Amino acid sequence: QVQLVESGGGLVQPGGSLRLSCVASENIFNFNVMGWYRQAPGKQREPVATINVGGVTNYADSVMGRSIIYRDGAEKTVWLQMSSVRPEDTTVYFCDAQIPRRNYWGQGTQVTVAS
């Protein structure tokens, strides 16, 4: 069973930076795509940033230009670095790993942007 463990959430001041980590239980290149999603209460889970097995990245418009997703195969880890954070970035962030017809999710990590 694939396990994804997120960390790095917490309280961040507006305009500050955060880095979220997602450690996988197996080789991250086994997955077609890995990424970060977020879900606010009462809303659908939405993609924030993804990286495919070839290294191609995609970003939501809301985080474009202030976020970077990157990975290290040896560490089985995918990171999301976000700067210039805003109160509207406050929510739970989830790591996702995809293979054909299956998604694996982490347990989520809360990010709160507030003074």
N, C-alpha and C positions, 0 to 999 in steps of 0.2 A: 504494500500500500504506500503510495506516494505521500510524503509529508512535506509541508511547506511551513516554515516557522518565520513569522515576521517579528521585527523589532525596530525600535527607533522612534516610535511615536511619543507623544507627550505634549507638554505645553510649550508653545513657541510664540514669541512676540511678533506682532505684525511687522513685516519688512525683514524678518529674520530668515534663517535657513533651517532646513531639516534634511536628514538623510534616513531613509527607511531601508532596511535590509530584509531580504528573503532568502533563507537558507533551505535548500532542497535536500531531500534524503537520498537523491540519486543524481546521476550525471545530468546537468541541465540541458545538455545538447540532445538528450533523448526527447525533449519536448519541441514541438513545432514552433510554439510561441510561448513566451513568458511575459508577464506584465503586471501592472498595478492598476487596480480599480478602486473606486470609492463609492460609498453608499450612504446618503443622508437618510435620516428617519423618514419613512413614508415615501421614499423615492426609489427609483430603480438604480441598480448598480451600474455605474458608468465607467468606461475605460479612461484611464489617466495617461498611461504610457505603456507601450509594448515594444518588445524586441523579438525578432524571429531568429530562427536557428542560423540564418545567414548574417545576422547582425543588423538588419534593417530595423529602424526604429520609427515609431509613430507616436504622436502626442495629441492630446485633446487641445482644442483651441484655447481653452481656459488656462492651460499651463504652458503653452508653447512659448519658447524663448526664455523661460525661467526654470525649466526642469530638464534633467538629463537622466536617462535610464541606461545603466551599464551593467556589466556582468563579469564574473571571473569563474571560468570552468573549474579550475583547481580548487576553488573555495566553494563551488556549487552555490554560488550566491548571485543574486540580482539586486541591484540597489536602485533606489529612486532618490535623486538629489533634487531638492526644490528650493529655490531662493525667492526673495521678495514675497514671502507668504502673506496671505490675506485672510481676514476672518472667514470668508466664504470657502476657504480650503478646509475649514473645520469639519471633520467627519471621520468615519472609520475607513481605513485603507486596507485593501485585501490584495494579497499576492495570488496570481493565477498562473497555472501551467497547463498547456493544452497539448493533447495528442488527438489524432482523428477521432471524432465522436465522443470526446471526453474532456472535461475540465476538472482540474484539481484546484482546491482553494485552501488558503491558509485561514487561520482563525480570526485574523484582522488585528489591526493596531489603531488605537484612537489617536488622532491628531487634533489638537485644540489650538487655534490661533487667537490669542487674546493678550491684552496688556496686563 
